[in-house]
């Protein structure tokens, strides 16, 4: 417990477990293509998250609904048109040192799409076995919530990031509401 308090003090954070935080106003989408035991991750080649594997997605344009954002970004980033998507998680990210980065990310799975994933200026897609993901080359929170989603569970989570991409605090709620695991 003392170690945690020391880390929090060093980061200048006053953390209270399960503290109610305002939902970030900025919304973003994140979408994963899934086939059997494989999941498509894409290496971000520029911008926020550069050098990390993740799903594809981004922020809404104009009055676009977040589901539309997920589909549009997937087409733009890897050349694939999702047919049907399913919400599998809602993640709130907080960056006390850079509050403009705070965002709520709605995560989707897609089992049915048109086209073949291809590399673009922004992303380089690659299929991975879901039991062998490159967590060391992903955001540090991914290993905490993504395995639950891959088991078919719905996840609600909050993550507070400190300096150096360290997770200063988090809470995860796993719901037994199962999403489709095949299509």
N, C-alpha and C positions, 0 to 999 in steps of 0.2 A: 504494500500500500504506500509506503514511504517513497519507493522508487517512482510510482505513478505520480505522486504529488510533486516530486522533483522535476520530472519531465514536463508536467503541466506548468509549473512555475517558470521553467526555462523557456517554454513557448509563450509565456504570458497569457495563458488561458485559465479561466476559472471554470472547470467542468463539473457539472452535476449530472450523474447518470440519469438517463431517461428524461432529461430536461426537455420541456416543450420548446421547440424552436419554430419560428415562422417558416412556412413553406417558401422556398425560394421562388421569386417571381419569374425568373428566367426558366423556360422549359427547354428540354432537348429530348431527342429520340435516340435510341440505340437498338439496332436490329441484328440478330444472329440468324443466318441460314443454317438449317439442321437437316442432315440426311443420315439416318441410322444412328450409328455411334460417332458420327463426325459432326463437327461444328466449324463453321467458317469464321476465321478471324482475319483481320486485315491490319497490316503494318501501316501506321500513320506516317506519311512521308513529309508532312509540313504542318505548321500551325500547332494549336493546342493538342498535346498528347503525342507530339512527334517522337518517333522511335519506339512506340509501344504498339503491341498487338491489342486489338479491341474488336467489337462489332462495328457496324457502320451506322452513321446517323449524324444528327446535327440539330440546329435550331430552326424553328418555324420562320417562314417568310410571310409578312403581312398578317392576314387573318387565318392563315392555314391551320387546320387542326393537326394535332401532334401525330395522329395516324398517317395523315397525308405527308407530313414531314418525313416520317420513317420511310415511306415508299419512295418519295422523291429523292431523298439522300442516297438510298440504296442504288437507285438507277444512276445517279450522278457519280457516285463513288466507286462502284464496281460493275456497272453496266447490266444489272439484273433488275427485272420488274417483279416484285413480290405480288402474288395472287391473293393470298389471305394471310393476315398476320394476327398473332395472338399476344395480348399483354401478359407478361410473366413476372414483372417486377416494377416497383416504383422506388427510386433511389434519390435521396436528398443529399446534396454535397454542399458543405460549408467550408469556406476558406477565410478564416478571420483576418489574415494578413492581406488578402486580395478579394474583398467581398464582391467585386464585379464578376468573379468566377463562380459564385454561388449559383447552383442550378438544381432543378428537379429533373431527373432523367427517367423517362418511361421506356422500359425495356420490352422488346418484342421478340418472339420466335417466328420464323417462317419456314414451313415445310414444303411449300409449293410456290415455284417462281418460274419465270420465263427468262431464258438467256443463260449464258455461262459467265461466271465471275471472271472479270479481267482487271488487270492492273490499269490504274489511271494516274494522273499527276499527283493525286492526293493519297491513294491507298494501293497497297499491294496485298491482295487476298491470298490466303493459304488455308487448306483444310487441315484440321487436327483431330485426332482421336480424343473424345471427351474425357478420357481417363489419363491423357498425357498432354495437358495444356501448358504452354510456356509462361507460367505465372511470373517468373522472374523478369519477363519482358512485357508484363501487363501492368495496369494500375494496381497498387497494393491492396485495394479493397476487393478486387475481383475474386481472389481466393476465398474471401469470407462469405460471399453471397452466391456466386455463379454455380458452385457445386449443388446447392439446394435447388436452384432453377433447373439444372440438368437432371435432377431426380424427379422433376415434375411438380415441384412445389412453387407457390407464389411467395415472393419476398417483398416486404416493405423494410427499408433501411435508411438510416441517417449516418453520415460519415463527416467528421470534422478533421480537416487536414491541417497540419502544422507545417513548419518549414521543412524543406527537403523532401516533400511528398510523404512525410510520416503521418500515419493516422493517429491523431491525438485523442480521439474518442469515437465511439460508434455504438449503435444498437441495431439489432436485426430482429425483425418479427417474421417468422416463417409460418405461412398459412398452409393448412392441409388441402386447400382448394387446389386440385390438380389441373394442370393444363394438358392439352394433348401432347403426347410424346411421339406420335406417329401420324402420318397423313398420307 
